[in-house]
Amino acid sequence: MRRTDASQVDRDQVRELPKNIEAEQVVLGSAILEPEGTIPILVEKLLPEYFYQRRHRVIFRTIRELFDRGEPSDIVSLANRLEERGEMERAGGRM
């Protein structure tokens, strides 16, 4: 069997992963605005790797960490934890 050099692969043949950035934003927004009712369901069904955008993976991983520790996951707690971990910029920075 002949191996094909990766540089020879036609870029049109490479499929892009399906994504819906707006849906990711809605999921994260709901977790931040209504954590008590939303986060238990999300952590049961989602993994950070399910998010297409890296910043969304970072944010969800941090929300999940706060939830697992029994800490509040409001916007202030989330921002503080991202700062502590040095991941604020990876999460999109401060607004």
N, C-alpha and C positions, 0 to 999 in steps of 0.2 A: 504494500500500500504506500503510495506516495504522499508525503506530508506537504502541506501548503504553508508557505511562509505567511505569517500574519499580515505582513505588509502587502501581500498580493490579493488579499481578500477584497472583493468589491464592496465598497462602503454601503452600497444600496442593499446588499444582502444582510447586513447587520441590522437586526431589529432593535428598536429602542424599547426599553421597558415601558409598560403602560403606567401612566401617572395622572393624577388629578390634584394639582397643587392647591386649588381652592378647597377641595374636600379635606385635604390634610390640615389646612388652616382652620376649617370649621371644627374638626375633631379636637385640635389643640385649644382653640378658643372655648369650646364647651367644657373642656377639662379645667381650664383656668377660671371660667365664670361660674360653673356649677360643679365643683369638684366632688361633693358628697355623692351626688347621684350619677355622675359620669365616670369618674376614674375607676371605681371598682369594675365596671363593665369593660372599660378600655383595656385595663391591665390583664383581664382574663382573655381577651380576644386578640390583642395586638402586641407586636414586638417592635422595638425601635427600627429594626431592619425593614419593616413594612413601609416605612416612609421613604419617598423618593428623594426629597431634599435633605441634604446633610443637616442643615440647621433644624429641620423638623425632627430628625432622629435625635439630635442633641437635646432638644427641648423635651421630647417625649421620654427619653431615658432619664432625664432629671425629674420630671413629674413622677415617673414610676418609682424612682429612688426615694423621693419624699414620701410618697404613699406607703411604700414598703417599710419605711422607718416610723410611720405613724405621725409624720409631721405635716403641717398645713401645706397645701400646694397652691396657695394664692399667688398672685403676680409678684408681690414683694418677696415672699419666701423663695419663689422660683428664681427671681433675679439674684437674690443673695446667694443662693446655692450655685448658680452658674458662675458668679463672681468668685466664690470660694474655690471652685474647681478650675478656674482660669478658662472657662468655656464661653464667656459672654460673647466674645467676637465670633466664635464658631456658631453661636446661636443667632447671629444677626446683629449683635450689638444693642446698645441702649437706644430707646426711641426718644 
